[in-house]
């Protein structure tokens, strides 16, 4: 069982320890959310007693070394796109650094990412419950360069998901190959990981690697013990008319049999700052327990 201490059943956030990592926790309607300070992200969403995590979360935290320079940190990642600017790995400020500071103010938990890379603005995350959904927001100051938000939720395999297709002139199959590098090869169907019908695509992990984009929509997967996890697009400000991947910004990544995770992603259009210069990107996570 996952060890959780000092966790109050409320919509406020309380300091805790999760798997030996300093963390903050909050509980809403018997669903626990835990944010790791060491990983600067949401790392647990699931049963209140800590015994079932809907997110992928390697334990203990894996640190980089020569044999594994870019280890999986799990949980809710956030990056600034386009990914083709940095390809892989993501800047360490976002992916491999502890939170620079953290503050709990009422129902909102704020984390400031470490900021050492002058090519990108500093990123601040917020987590807060809104009814039964956990709001996950990232903000940054517009520095004059065009960026869009990339929210990535890592989950364990086995993995299967159904996504709605929307066919356009730019995407006659109703889906696109998401651009991780430039140029991105087009999607070729049939594909071992994808089963396409007139209106839906079923994607399975474990056959062949694929990164696919769909028109904006919620992504819901079944988990063990009758649980479900939904990753829903949220508001972004201020959006521009330019969008990555022809606007197919709800995305899914699956790997071949060598990969033990899959990813549910929600992107935004390119953003510009509001009147204060702030850009904001939000998703919602919903954990649904088994029916009684």
Secondary structure as the mmCIF struct_conf table of DSSP 4:
data_model
#
loop_
_struct_conf.conf_type_id
_struct_conf.id
_struct_conf.beg_label_comp_id
_struct_conf.beg_label_asym_id
_struct_conf.beg_label_seq_id
_struct_conf.end_label_comp_id
_struct_conf.end_label_asym_id
_struct_conf.end_label_seq_id
STRN STRN1 UNK A 4 UNK A 4
BEND BEND1 UNK A 6 UNK A 6
BEND BEND2 UNK A 9 UNK A 12
STRN STRN2 UNK A 14 UNK A 18
TURN_TY1_P TURN_TY1_P1 UNK A 19 UNK A 20
STRN STRN3 UNK A 21 UNK A 28
TURN_TY1_P TURN_TY1_P2 UNK A 29 UNK A 30
STRN STRN4 UNK A 31 UNK A 36
TURN_TY1_P TURN_TY1_P3 UNK A 37 UNK A 40
STRN STRN5 UNK A 41 UNK A 47
TURN_TY1_P TURN_TY1_P4 UNK A 48 UNK A 49
BEND BEND3 UNK A 50 UNK A 51
STRN STRN6 UNK A 53 UNK A 53
BEND BEND4 UNK A 54 UNK A 55
BEND BEND5 UNK A 59 UNK A 60
HELX_LH_PP_P HELX_LH_PP_P1 UNK A 61 UNK A 64
STRN STRN7 UNK A 65 UNK A 65
TURN_TY1_P TURN_TY1_P5 UNK A 66 UNK A 67
STRN STRN8 UNK A 68 UNK A 68
TURN_TY1_P TURN_TY1_P6 UNK A 69 UNK A 70
BEND BEND6 UNK A 75 UNK A 75
STRN STRN9 UNK A 76 UNK A 81
HELX_LH_PP_P HELX_LH_PP_P2 UNK A 82 UNK A 82
HELX_RH_3T_P HELX_RH_3T_P1 UNK A 83 UNK A 85
TURN_TY1_P TURN_TY1_P7 UNK A 86 UNK A 86
BEND BEND7 UNK A 88 UNK A 89
HELX_LH_PP_P HELX_LH_PP_P3 UNK A 90 UNK A 91
HELX_RH_AL_P HELX_RH_AL_P1 UNK A 92 UNK A 95
BEND BEND8 UNK A 96 UNK A 96
STRN STRN10 UNK A 99 UNK A 105
TURN_TY1_P TURN_TY1_P8 UNK A 106 UNK A 107
STRN STRN11 UNK A 108 UNK A 113
HELX_LH_PP_P HELX_LH_PP_P4 UNK A 114 UNK A 114
TURN_TY1_P TURN_TY1_P9 UNK A 118 UNK A 119
BEND BEND9 UNK A 120 UNK A 120
STRN STRN12 UNK A 124 UNK A 130
TURN_TY1_P TURN_TY1_P10 UNK A 131 UNK A 132
STRN STRN13 UNK A 133 UNK A 141
BEND BEND10 UNK A 144 UNK A 145
STRN STRN14 UNK A 147 UNK A 147
STRN STRN15 UNK A 148 UNK A 156
BEND BEND11 UNK A 157 UNK A 158
STRN STRN16 UNK A 160 UNK A 164
BEND BEND12 UNK A 169 UNK A 170
TURN_TY1_P TURN_TY1_P11 UNK A 172 UNK A 173
BEND BEND13 UNK A 174 UNK A 174
STRN STRN17 UNK A 176 UNK A 177
BEND BEND14 UNK A 180 UNK A 183
HELX_LH_PP_P HELX_LH_PP_P5 UNK A 184 UNK A 187
BEND BEND15 UNK A 189 UNK A 190
STRN STRN18 UNK A 191 UNK A 191
TURN_TY1_P TURN_TY1_P12 UNK A 192 UNK A 193
STRN STRN19 UNK A 194 UNK A 196
BEND BEND16 UNK A 198 UNK A 199
STRN STRN20 UNK A 200 UNK A 204
BEND BEND17 UNK A 205 UNK A 205
STRN STRN21 UNK A 206 UNK A 206
BEND BEND18 UNK A 207 UNK A 208
STRN STRN22 UNK A 210 UNK A 214
BEND BEND19 UNK A 215 UNK A 216
STRN STRN23 UNK A 219 UNK A 222
HELX_RH_3T_P HELX_RH_3T_P2 UNK A 224 UNK A 226
STRN STRN24 UNK A 228 UNK A 237
TURN_TY1_P TURN_TY1_P13 UNK A 238 UNK A 238
STRN STRN25 UNK A 239 UNK A 243
HELX_RH_3T_P HELX_RH_3T_P3 UNK A 244 UNK A 247
STRN STRN26 UNK A 250 UNK A 254
STRN STRN27 UNK A 256 UNK A 256
TURN_TY1_P TURN_TY1_P14 UNK A 257 UNK A 258
STRN STRN28 UNK A 261 UNK A 267
STRN STRN29 UNK A 269 UNK A 271
TURN_TY1_P TURN_TY1_P15 UNK A 275 UNK A 276
BEND BEND20 UNK A 277 UNK A 277
STRN STRN30 UNK A 278 UNK A 288
HELX_LH_PP_P HELX_LH_PP_P6 UNK A 289 UNK A 291
#
